[in-house]
Amino acid sequence: MQPGRERVLYSVVTRCELVAGREIEEETVQRLLEPFEEVPVDRPVAERAGRLRRAGGLRTPDALIAATALEHHLVLVTRNTRDFRPARGLTLRPSI
């Protein structure tokens, strides 16, 4: 990684949501995500997501994405900051 550049990671749940999109082709999703590092859902992420759902009422996909960011000490960049606000301790940065 070059100085001044940030690593870009994404949750495997994000891949699921993009592939499910009606107007996006899977090949486009593959090309879009290819240069970035995918973070899987493991036991700590799943358990934290469950606690986020219970405490803040997040939907399961949002809870898994938020838990991934929290467990890996990442900033979550999203256009949908409203749905992630209940996730205590999560650092959000609005995307363009």
Steps between C-alpha positions, in 0.01 A plus 500: 500500500628846412536767769184708532279227351244316704421130469154428371328195644141388468279247674403186315143613581558803277580260214169323564307827495666616177442170322135513606455840336252496212686729265859393558652207315708254698800555272489871583492419872800268457701771323398763754606295803806329351762753613376503860538262793193301603440442871305185589239459769659297778375411847598829672334701221186285514471528876555874498243535224251313716564741788460798264165363379382446856615839632441728203249323281727492193395277212716188474703610193568843654589341834748265329662786308520719811638213709766432237614863519496498880685169538772607255523860628393646167316814395175418322453705185139497383231709334259354753626643830149518648456123525839456669466773766364261766829304491677641804872557457487480121688772313301605195614705204244599237596405147444724203 
